[in-house]
Amino acid sequence: MTFRLVCVGRNAPTGASPPATLSPSQASRTRKQVSPAGFIPFIREYSSVTKLYVGNLPFTATEEAVRALFAKHGTVEKVTLIVDRDTGRPRGFGFVEMSNADASRAMQALNATDFDGRALKVSEAQERERSGGGGRGGPRRY
């Protein structure tokens, strides 16, 4: 379930051009909306789905097996097991998306439980900080 919150905020001075990514018809409508008072609406989505980190998975684990394990505690929206880009082998962790209430229940029930001989680590996933790219460190040279 996704909720949308529509807010109105000041975007630019009166008469300013709309962003270049809009189609001409959208731009004319936006320009008309912006010009009088300099305000345009923006939309922010809030989700009632929680993403769980599942660590210490056995390398033989499949998405179906993980889905079946978590489905005992609620509706599973999505399962993603992470694999190594170079070798294609499982990395031993993944993510499960469930509704907030189901995710909380599953986290409490499954953290530190045995799954194919390994003690699972289940917690709420944290957003990763995105680096500027490049991947090799050091300043960018031109």
N, C-alpha and C positions, 0 to 999 in steps of 0.2 A: 504494500500500500504506500503510495507516495502522496505527500501533501504539498501544495503549492502556496507560497506566500507572495502576494503581489505588493510591492512597495513603490512609493513614488519618491524619486530623489532628483536633485539638481545635477544635470549632466554637463551642460555647457552654457556659455553666455547666449543670450537671446539672439536668434538668427543664425546660430552656428550650423554647420553642415552635419548631417547624420553620419554614422560610421560608413566606411566604403564597402562593407560586406553586405549591405542591404540591397535588394533589388530596387529598380527605379520607382515602382509603385509603393513599396514599403518606405523608401526614402522620402517620397512626397508626403505620405501619411505621417511619418515620424517628424518631418520638418514642421508640419502643421501643428503637431502635438507639442513640439519643443518651443517653437517661436513665441507663443503668447507669454508664457511665464518662465520658460527655461527648464521645465520639469518634464521628465519622461518616466514611464513605469519600468521597473525591472522585476524579474521573477526569480525566486530562489526556491529550490525544491528540498523538502525534508523527507527523509525516508523512515519508515518504521521497521526497516530491516537492519539487522546487526551482522557485521562480518566478523567471524571467529577465526583466529589463527589456530591451526592444529599442527603441533610439532611432534617430533620423535615418532613419525609414522614409519612402519616397516617399508622397505623399498619395494616390497611385493604388493603393497596396498593399491587398490583400484578405486576409481571414483564411485563405482557402484557399491563397493564394500563400505566406504566411508559414508556414503549417502544412507545406506541401510542402518549403520550404527547410529547416526544422528537422527534418523527418521523416527526412532523409538521415543524421542523426546520432543517431537513437533514436526512441522512442515519445513522441509529443506527446499530453499529457493534455488540454490546454486552450489556446486562443489567444484573447486579448482585445485588440482594437485600440481605442484611446481616441478618442472623438469629442467635439467641442465641444458642450456642453449647449444653447447658444443657437442655433448655426447648423447643427449636425448634421454639420459637416465634420470630416474626420480631423485629429487633432492631431499626427500624425507620430511617434507612439510607441505601444507596446503591451506586452503581457506574454505569455510563453509558459511553460506549466508542463510539466515533464518530470521523469523520475526523476533522482535525484541524480547518478548516474554519467553518464547521457545528457546532462544539463544541463551538466555540467562539460566534456564532450567538445564539445558544440555551442558553448559559450561560447568555448572556445579556437579552434575552427575558424572561427566566423563573425564574431567581433569584428573590425572594420575591413575586412571584405570588402565588395565592391561588390554592391548589390542595386538594380537599375533605375537605375543612375547615382548612387547615394548610398552612402557608406561607413557601414555599420551600426555602432552602438554596442551591444554586448551585454555585460551584466553581471548579477550576481545582484541581484534586486530588494531594496530596503531598505524596511522598514516605515515608513510615514508617521506622523508624530505627528499625532494627531487634536486639533483645536482644540475649544474649548468650544462652538462654534457661533456663531450670530449673523451672522458673516461681514462685519460692517461695522466692527469694531474698537471700541475704547472700552468703558467699563463699561456694564453692563446697567442700565437705568433702570426703575423700577417706577412 
